[in-house]
Amino acid sequence: MLTRNFKRSYIWQLPVRIFHWSTAISVVVLSISGYIIADPPAILSSSEASNIYWMGTLRTIHFISAYVFFFAMILRLYWAFVGNRFSHWKAFMFLNKKGRKNFWYVLKHDIFLFNEKEKKIANLSVGHNSMAVSAYIFMFFLALIMVFTGFGLYADTATWWLPKLFGWVPALLGGDFLTRMIHHITMWIMLLIVIIHIYLVFYHDWLDGRGEVSSMLSGYKFVRRKRVKKMKD
């Protein structure tokens, strides 16, 4: 394809990029710190216990990351109503005819790597494809589980009112043990989806050459000029 047929187009607005990277960083920090908190290593030291507060520091990092994660979700929900067409909540409606067709296309050619009989540029999504949309919606529900169970476990020792709002969650789920188990299993499911997401992003960046990776830094992707014109119409 000739590069002159493509135009550098602004797709991902700044709040979307802030949400993406703050969520990505917080998920990594939460996962590492949460895993250590769940199964702390035995650290031998000759220092007084009162001078070694590494687990307390780790828990503080975990809680701060949880707040970043939570408020990033709030930002994204807000931007789903005021953002451009690629970040608006309507872009996440993937169950219509067009969305279902795109979902099966991505599943067939991107996941199972079947060859296309005819290469059609219209099959390439400018924003999120339907497979990604369905994964993001699922991730949102997983994030809600993490927020409710995480703040629920934190509620008893929290001093701020926000985590205390979730104090009823462990009782509803049958106690701290089951709540912690749900929190832990959900973390692994999220990490699995993150790995698949990273693979597909680099796959599309290599295959399509439209700036898939850099777009979440700059906000710009390369889009066919005809499609840019249609977006403006």
ABEGO torsion letter per residue (X at the ends): XBAAABBBBBABBAAAAAAAAAAAAAAAAAAAAAAAAABBBBBBBABBAAABAAAAAAAAAAAAAAAAAAAAAAAAAAAAAABBAAABAAAABAABAAAAAAAAAAAAAAAAGBBBABBBAAABBABBBAAAAAAAAAAAAAAAAAAAAAAAAAAAABABAAAAAAAAAAAAAGEAAAAAAAAAAAAAAAAAAAAAAAAAAAAAAAAAGAGAAAAAAAGBBBBBAAAAAAAAX
